């Protein structure tokens, strides 16, 4: 299998997974890069996976379905261009002879889902849309801090070697915020240097891994004493886990 992040718009990635013959694509906000890739590698598009309803994730769905006949899969609780196979957490689908588990991850939007499989070429793979970013998480447009924290807890519980395929190249800006929260985090400083070198070469910082995110991402570390103290110093007494997480997210909104 080959996993390819196709750049789109200013900072989106449309993830393409293929076996040299058949392919699936995740969150195709723009049909153009996908059609070019299919033509370049001579691939047949078999499935379109959608994580949530925002236009930069769904804008190319109708054109790709019409051009290829690919089946579209998306969250049952959100309006996705029809026809679509509606999915909820706990369901499984099989694409490219791979079993994909659907995980409900509300927070960024009310019905956001993620797609996870425990083994593609020897390692797990997660398509998480705009729920989890490298060094960050999505804004809470429709969900609550409690929902987002619970969603991130679900993702953080997946195996450490899970490849995290986020939908945006937000890593460097996220890491600047993470460094403000945990300036003494050596793993974070090392990862930031690594990502800066990648971007200097025009390369994507993604996929990340859950092991990395657990070590450097303040939104997966919101219960760590260093993060709690930083949030309390920034926002005052923050209360319990959800209040700390909410204050952390608001800090990032204003950063």
Helices and strands as residue ranges (DSSP letters): E 2-8, E 12-18, E 22-26, H 31-41, E 44-49, H 55-58, H 61-68, E 71-75, E 85-87, E 92-95, E 98-104, E 113-120, E 123-129, E 132-133, E 136-137, H 145-156, E 163-166, H 171-181, H 186-200, E 208-209, H 210-216, H 225-235, H 241-254
